[in-house]
Amino acid sequence: DAGRFWQVCQDLKVTQFYTAPTVIRALMGQGTEWVEKYDLSALKVLGSVGEPINPEAWEWYNTHVGKGRCPIVDTWWQTETGGHLLTPLPGATPTKPGSATKPFFGVQPVVLEPESGKEIDGVEAEGVLCLKDSWPGQMRTVWGDHERFQDTYFSQYKGYYFSGDGCRRDKDGYYWVTGRVDDVINVSGHRMGTAEVESALVAHAAVAEAAVVGYPHEIKGQGIYAYVTLMNDVEPTDELRKELEKWVRTEIGPIAKPDLIQWAPGLPKTRSGKIMRRILRKIAENDYGALGDTSTLADPSVVDDLIENRMNRA
């Protein structure tokens, strides 16, 4: 029921609604009539969490759920950090669609050169998002394995906490998280973040959701494999597939054109709404016999459909 969220908001007079961009994009695909059926006037603040939110989803959330009157708090943090690290202050921080804005009190983010580990001087920067010094709520160890704790978070860049995410910082000092640094595809020697290709795909009016992974390509090294969920009233056709390829080529450039596009009625997500990209990579690589732990999947049947209709059968 695509209206269940909004029914709960209406019946319980919810004032703060916090969800993941994946959920927002899924709701976008169901149309605005589900939102408009309910009275959401009690809402005061809208939140986004779990992954970078693309500007199109941000605008939909702002326009149709918040009616342009609710501040959108796009938060970046991790379980390990104990609380928000980048976040606007509701009603006080001017927001930009897709940006987690600026650091919270006591937090000192830095942008490092991925290869050298050097801090990038100047306001505008793009690289690896790390933290220097400590902050309130910081985890101190991993139970029973302190060495693993040190190796995971502090060994890559000495003197910094390694978040595992990439980002860019704009001229106003706003941070734009671009996704996990391991979610990078190397196509013919060109490195690009999967989030960039996904954002281009969901900017198309026919697309509700998209997830992009790399797969072995004998010429390019890695090819671009896109899983695409269409809006409710859109039929999947070969013509649309070609249109999306052209769309991404125009939005980003020829190097970003997907090699394979698979229509996906649904994407494998955890119960909290996070896409399980590990499973998508395995299917794209035609290695679906060893998917690993799938116990956290909200709907395991989605995986069966993706395997059955996979595009890479080499």
N, C-alpha and C positions, 0 to 999 in steps of 0.2 A: 504494500500500500504506500504509494509515493506521497500520500498526504499525512502519514502517521506522525512525522515530526511536528508538522504544523498543527495537527489536532491536539497533540500534547501541549504545545506552546499556548494554544488558545484555552484549553480546558484548565490548565494549571497556572495560567497567567505568568508564563516564564518570562523573566526579565533579561537573562543572559543565556545566549545560545552559542555553544562551542563545538565545532566539528572539523572534519578534515576536508581538504580540497577535493579529494577523490569522491567523497559523499556529495559535495556541492555539484560537481560535474555530472554525477549520476542523476541527481535531481533535476539539473538543467535539461537532461535528455528526456525527462518525463513531461516537460512543458510547464508553463507558468500557471495553468488553471488549478493545479494542486495547491499552490501557495495562496492564490487569490480566494480560494474557498473559505479560508479561515481568518479570524480576527487576530492579528499579530501586534496589536497596538500596545501590549504590555512590554514588548521587547525594548530594551534600552541599549544593549551592547551585543555585537556579534563577534565571535572569535574564530580564528583559523589556526590549525595545528597539525603537525605530523609530516608535512612536506611543503615545499614551496607552492604558493597559490599562483596560478597563471592569471594575468590581468582580466581575461574574459570571464573567468569564474568569479573573480573579485567583483567585477562590475555587476554581474547577475545577482550575486549575493546582496550587494549594496542596493540595487534598484528594486528587486522583487521581494526580498525578505525584509531588508531594513528600511525600504521605502525612502532611501536617501537621508534618513534622520538618525540612524544608529551608527555610532562609530564602529569601524571594523578593526579589530585588534589581531593583526597577523603576527603570531608569536613564533619565535625560533628558540628551541631549547631541547634538551635531551633528558632522559631518565637519569643519566649520570650527573647532570648538572644541578639537580634538586630544585629547579625553578626556571623562570624565563630569563633568557640572556639578551635577546633582541626583541623589543616590543614597543609599540606606541603606547602612550598613556591615553586612555579613552577621553576624548573631548579636548585634550590638551596638545597632542602631537599631530601636526598636519600629516595626512597619510598619502601614500602613492600606491596605486594598484599593483600588487606583486612584490612590494618591499616590506620587510619586517622592521623598517625604519632604523631606530638607533638603540644603543645598548641601554639596558636597565641599570639602575643604581648599583655601583660597586663592580660593574663588569667592564673589562678592558679588552675588547676584541682587536685583533690585528690581522692584516692580510699579508701572507708570506708568498714569496716566489716558490713555486712547487719544487723546482730542482735544487736551488741553492739554500732555501730555507731562510733567506734574508727578508727582513721586514721591508715592505714597499713604502717608500717615502711619498709624501704628498697625499692629498685628499682622495683623488680618483685612483682606484687600484682594482686589480682583478687577480685572484689567486686562491690560495688555501686559507680558509677561515680558522684561525687559532685564537687562543686566549693567553694573555700573560698575567702573571700574578694570580692570586687566589680570589675567590668570591664567596659570598654567603651561600651555603647549601652544597658546596662542592663535595663530591664523593672522595673518600680517602683511601679506599682499597677495594679489592674484590675478595670476598670471603674465601679464605683458604688458599689464595693464589695471588699474593701481592706482586710477584714477578710479572704475571700476565697483565695486571693493572698497569704497571710501569711500561711494559712493552707496547701495550695497545694505545695508551694516551700520551706518553711522554718520550718515547724513543725516536720517533720520526723527526721531530724538530726540537732539539735540546733547549730547555728553558721555556717551552710553550706547551699548553694543553692542545692536543690535536683533535679537532672535532670530527674529522672525516668528511667535512663538507667544503665545497667550493663557494666562492662568493665574488661579487664585485661591489665596490663602494663608489657611489656617484659623487658629483661635484658638491652636493649638499651634505655629504657625509652619511647618506642613507645606505644601508646594507641590503643587497639583493642576494639571497641564498640561491645558488644554482643547482643544488643537489649534491649527492654523494660523489666524492672525487673518483670512486671506483665505478660510477655510472658514466664512464667515458668510453666512447667508441673511437678507434683509430682506423679511419677510412683512407686508404692510400696515403698514409703518412700524415693525415690531417686529424687532429684530436678535436672532438666535439662532445659536449654534454648531451646526454639523452633528453634532458629536460627541455633543451632548446628546440629539439625536433618535435617533442610532444606538445609544447606550447604553440608551435606553428600549426600543427594538425588540429588542435582543439579550437583554434581561431577560425576554422572553416565552419560555416553555418550548419553543415550536415553532421558534424562530429560532436558527440557527447563526451567521449573519453578516449584517451590514447595512451598506450604504453610502448616505449621503444627500447629495444635491446640490440646488442650486437650478436653476430653469428659468423662462423668461419667462412671466408670468401676466398676462393683460390686465386683471384686476381688482385682484389683490394686489400687482402689481409683480413679485414672485417667488413661485413655488409650490414646494412641497416634493416632491421626487421621491426615492423610496426603492427601492433595489435590495435584495431580501431573499433570502438563501439559507436554506432550511429544514433542519431536522434530517433525518437519513436516512430515518426512518420516518414522516415527515409529508407528507401530500398537499396540494398547493396548491389551494385552493378560493376561491370568491368569499366564502364565509362567513368563512373565515380572514382574508381581506383586510379585511373589515369589522371583524373582531375586533381586528386589529392597529391599525386606525385608532382604534378606541375605546380600546384599551390605551394608545396614546401620548397621546391626549386626556386620559385619566385620570392618567397618570404626570406629564405636564408641564403640559398645559392645552390649550384648544381651538385656540389659535393654532399649535400644533406638530403638529396632525393632518396626516399626509401627504396630499397631493392625489392622487398617483399612486404605487401600489406595483407594482413589477415583480418577478415571481419570477425569480430568477437562479440557475441551477444552479452557476455559478461567477462570480467577480469577476475583472476584469483586474488581474493582479499582476505585479510584476517577479520576477526569480528570487530576490530576497532577501525576497519576501513582502509588499512594499509595494503597496497598492492605487493604481492609476493613475487618480486622480480626474479628471484632465483628459479622459480618454476617456469616463468616465461623464457628465461635464457635456455633452460634445459630443452623446452619444446622447440624453440627456434633452432637449437643445435641438433635437433633430431635425436636427443639423448633422453627421451621421456621415460625410459625404463628405470631410471634412478633419480626420482624427484626428491628423495629425502623425506623429512618429517612434514606431513601435510595436516597434522592434527589441529592446527590453529585456523584452518580454512573455514570461512563462514559457509561456503557452498561448494563442496568438493566436485559436484557434477559439472561445474564450469570447466574444470581441468580436462575432463573427458571430452567435452565438446571441442576444446582448443586442440587437443591431440588429434582428434578425428579429422579436423579441418585444417591441419597445419599446412603451411605453404612450402616448407623446406623438407622434401622427402628424399634428399640425396643420401 
